[in-house]
């Protein structure tokens, strides 16, 4: 039987997907999902052992993956990441900038300069560098997709995560700018803005049943998200299913932002 075009909407067969911060949490779920839909995936974070574990899991399910460790704060590391990917798998079709940091939890008045600089360098500048390093080759190949993992923190004010929120809002604007610049060359650039997700970052909010219940009380879905639910949005944006979507921020938050939760 001939395969319906609708059946290939989410197919990533033959694509090369580079996912930063993919040894755990949302990044790992995205890497696993991309591989499940046929992409050859580059698993990358600072710790090789953790990356190798993800790679082994992907391969155990019949997928293809390589490991290239990288510290996103170092431009030389990012150049090496892209070069090794090109060498092993060929030009990158899908770039997912997921790695990010938040070294300060507290009022903006109290954040040290070093922490502020680290947030902006890791959450904004590294994404800018990676886009510079990969988008021209995507355009030369005929197109590609960039996904910046932002946060609903970039849409709301916060008493405790000010600098982090600024960096995530900057990622949304980066996506808009690059979408305008590279759209004529068929390169799409979008953001995903997750709400609270069951990761180490939010562990304090979901491990304690009392705190968890209070946290999700105002959420329409009455729960936080799972990493795989963010991965679904990433596959959509990377695939033919999202081929007319660019410059957008897709909020995946269980409805928390519509209720002020």
C-alpha positions as CSV (number, residue, x, y, z in Angstrom):
1,X,0.0,0.0,0.0
2,X,1.3,3.5,-0.9
3,X,2.1,5.6,2.1
4,X,-0.2,8.6,2.5
5,X,1.6,12.0,2.6
6,X,-0.2,12.7,5.9
7,X,1.6,9.6,7.3
8,X,5.0,11.3,6.8
9,X,4.1,14.6,8.5
10,X,6.3,13.9,11.5
11,X,8.9,11.8,9.7
12,X,12.5,12.9,10.3
13,X,14.2,10.1,8.4
14,X,17.5,11.2,6.8
15,X,17.7,14.3,9.0
16,X,20.6,15.2,11.3
17,X,19.5,16.7,14.6
18,X,21.8,18.4,17.0
19,X,20.4,18.7,20.6
20,X,22.4,20.6,23.3
21,X,21.9,19.7,26.9
22,X,20.5,16.4,25.9
23,X,21.9,14.1,28.6
24,X,18.8,14.6,30.8
25,X,15.4,16.2,31.2
26,X,13.8,18.0,28.3
27,X,16.9,17.8,26.1
28,X,17.1,14.0,26.5
29,X,13.4,13.6,25.7
30,X,13.8,15.7,22.6
31,X,16.9,13.7,21.4
32,X,15.0,10.4,22.0
33,X,11.9,11.6,20.2
34,X,13.9,12.9,17.2
35,X,15.7,9.5,16.9
36,X,12.3,7.7,17.3
37,X,11.0,9.6,14.3
38,X,14.1,8.7,12.2
39,X,16.7,11.4,12.7
40,X,20.4,10.8,13.3
41,X,20.9,12.6,16.6
42,X,23.9,14.3,18.2
43,X,23.7,13.9,22.0
44,X,25.7,16.7,23.7
45,X,26.3,18.0,27.2
46,X,29.4,18.5,29.4
47,X,29.4,15.0,30.7
48,X,30.3,12.3,28.2
49,X,29.2,9.4,30.5
50,X,25.7,10.8,30.7
51,X,25.6,11.4,27.0
52,X,26.7,7.8,26.3
53,X,23.9,6.5,28.4
54,X,21.4,8.4,26.2
55,X,23.1,7.2,23.0
56,X,22.9,3.6,24.2
57,X,19.2,3.9,24.9
58,X,18.5,5.4,21.5
59,X,20.5,2.6,19.8
60,X,18.7,0.0,21.9
61,X,15.5,1.1,20.3
62,X,16.9,1.0,16.8
63,X,17.9,4.7,16.5
64,X,21.1,6.4,15.4
65,X,23.1,8.7,17.7
66,X,26.6,10.0,18.3
67,X,28.1,11.8,21.3
68,X,30.0,15.0,21.2
69,X,30.6,16.6,24.7
70,X,30.4,20.3,24.8
71,X,30.5,23.3,27.2
72,X,28.1,25.7,25.6
73,X,29.8,28.7,27.2
74,X,33.0,28.0,25.2
75,X,33.0,29.1,21.6
76,X,35.8,26.6,20.7
77,X,33.6,23.8,22.2
78,X,30.7,24.8,20.0
79,X,32.8,25.0,16.9
80,X,34.2,21.5,17.7
81,X,30.6,20.3,18.2
82,X,29.5,21.5,14.8
83,X,32.6,20.3,13.1
84,X,32.4,16.8,14.6
85,X,28.7,16.6,13.7
86,X,29.4,17.5,10.1
87,X,32.3,15.0,9.9
88,X,30.3,12.1,11.4
89,X,26.8,12.7,10.0
90,X,26.9,15.5,7.5
91,X,25.2,18.9,7.5
92,X,22.8,19.7,10.3
93,X,19.1,19.8,9.4
94,X,17.7,20.5,12.9
95,X,19.3,22.5,15.7
96,X,17.8,22.3,19.1
97,X,19.3,24.8,21.6
98,X,18.2,23.4,24.9
99,X,21.1,23.8,27.3
100,X,20.7,26.6,29.7
101,X,21.8,27.7,33.2
102,X,20.3,29.5,36.2
103,X,23.0,30.1,38.8
104,X,20.9,32.7,40.8
105,X,17.6,32.3,42.6
106,X,16.6,35.5,44.2
107,X,15.8,39.2,43.6
108,X,17.6,40.9,40.6
109,X,19.0,43.5,43.0
110,X,21.1,40.7,44.6
111,X,22.5,38.9,41.5
112,X,26.3,39.1,41.2
113,X,27.7,40.4,38.0
114,X,29.4,37.1,37.4
115,X,26.0,35.2,37.6
116,X,24.2,37.7,35.4
117,X,27.0,37.4,32.8
118,X,26.9,33.5,33.0
119,X,23.1,33.5,32.4
120,X,23.3,35.7,29.3
121,X,26.4,33.9,27.9
122,X,24.9,30.4,28.3
123,X,21.2,31.1,27.6
124,X,21.6,33.7,24.8
125,X,25.1,34.2,23.4
126,X,25.7,30.4,23.0
127,X,22.4,30.1,21.0
128,X,23.5,33.0,18.9
129,X,26.9,31.4,18.2
130,X,25.3,28.1,17.3
131,X,22.9,29.7,14.9
132,X,25.7,31.5,13.2
133,X,27.7,28.3,12.9
134,X,24.8,26.1,11.5
135,X,22.2,28.2,9.7
136,X,24.2,29.1,6.6
137,X,24.8,25.4,5.9
138,X,21.1,24.7,6.4
139,X,20.3,27.4,3.9
140,X,22.8,26.1,1.4
141,X,21.3,22.6,1.7
142,X,17.8,24.0,0.9
143,X,16.4,24.6,4.4
144,X,16.3,23.5,8.0
145,X,14.8,24.1,11.4
146,X,16.1,25.8,14.6
147,X,14.3,25.3,17.9
148,X,15.3,27.4,20.9
149,X,14.0,26.0,24.2
150,X,12.9,29.1,26.0
151,X,10.5,29.2,29.0
152,X,7.3,30.8,30.2
153,X,9.7,32.7,32.4
154,X,10.3,34.9,29.4
155,X,6.6,35.8,29.3
156,X,6.1,36.7,33.0
157,X,7.7,38.7,35.6
158,X,9.4,37.0,38.6
159,X,10.6,37.9,42.0
160,X,13.2,35.2,42.0
161,X,14.2,34.4,38.4
162,X,14.7,37.8,36.9
163,X,17.8,37.3,34.9
164,X,16.7,33.9,33.7
165,X,13.5,35.4,32.5
166,X,15.3,38.1,30.6
167,X,17.5,35.5,28.9
168,X,14.5,33.5,27.9
169,X,12.6,36.5,26.5
170,X,15.8,37.3,24.5
171,X,15.6,33.8,23.0
172,X,12.1,34.5,21.8
173,X,13.3,37.7,20.1
174,X,16.2,35.9,18.6
175,X,13.9,33.4,17.0
176,X,11.8,36.3,15.5
177,X,14.9,38.1,14.1
178,X,16.4,34.9,12.6
179,X,13.1,33.8,11.2
180,X,12.9,37.1,9.2
181,X,16.6,36.9,8.1
182,X,16.6,33.3,7.0
183,X,13.0,32.6,6.0
184,X,13.7,33.4,2.3
185,X,16.2,30.6,2.4
186,X,13.7,28.1,3.9
187,X,15.2,28.1,7.4
188,X,12.6,28.2,10.1
189,X,13.4,29.4,13.6
190,X,11.0,28.9,16.5
191,X,10.9,28.8,20.3
192,X,9.2,26.4,22.7
193,X,8.3,27.9,26.1
194,X,7.7,25.1,28.6
195,X,6.0,25.7,31.9
196,X,6.9,23.6,34.9
197,X,8.1,20.2,33.8
198,X,9.1,17.1,35.8
199,X,12.9,17.7,35.6
200,X,15.7,18.3,38.2
201,X,15.2,22.0,37.8
202,X,11.7,21.8,39.2
203,X,12.3,18.9,41.6
204,X,11.5,21.0,44.7
205,X,8.0,21.7,43.3
206,X,7.0,18.1,42.4
207,X,8.7,15.9,45.0
208,X,6.7,17.2,47.9
209,X,3.0,16.3,47.5
210,X,1.8,19.3,49.5
211,X,3.9,21.8,47.5
212,X,2.9,20.1,44.2
213,X,-0.8,20.3,44.9
214,X,-0.5,24.0,45.8
215,X,1.6,24.6,42.6
216,X,-0.8,23.0,40.2
217,X,-4.1,24.1,41.8
218,X,-4.7,26.9,39.3
219,X,-3.4,25.0,36.3
220,X,-6.3,24.0,34.0
221,X,-4.8,20.5,33.6
222,X,-4.0,20.3,37.3
223,X,-0.5,18.9,36.8
224,X,3.0,19.8,35.6
225,X,4.3,18.6,32.3
226,X,6.5,15.6,31.4
227,X,9.7,16.0,29.3
228,X,8.1,13.9,26.5
229,X,5.4,16.5,26.1
230,X,7.9,19.1,25.3
231,X,9.6,16.7,22.9
232,X,6.3,16.4,21.0
233,X,6.3,20.1,20.2
234,X,10.0,19.9,19.1
235,X,9.2,17.0,16.7
236,X,6.3,19.1,15.2
237,X,8.6,22.1,14.7
238,X,11.4,20.0,13.2
239,X,9.2,18.1,10.8
240,X,7.0,18.7,7.7
241,X,4.1,19.1,10.1
242,X,5.5,22.5,11.2
243,X,6.7,23.6,7.7
244,X,4.7,26.8,7.7
245,X,5.6,27.8,11.3
246,X,8.4,30.3,11.9
247,X,9.3,33.1,14.3
248,X,6.8,31.7,16.8
249,X,6.9,30.8,20.5
250,X,4.8,27.8,21.3
251,X,3.8,27.7,24.9
252,X,3.6,24.2,26.4
253,X,2.5,24.8,30.0
254,X,-0.7,23.0,30.8
255,X,-2.5,26.3,30.6
256,X,-0.6,27.9,33.6
257,X,-0.1,31.2,31.9
258,X,-3.7,31.7,31.0
259,X,-4.8,31.5,34.6
260,X,-1.9,33.4,36.2
261,X,-0.6,30.2,37.8
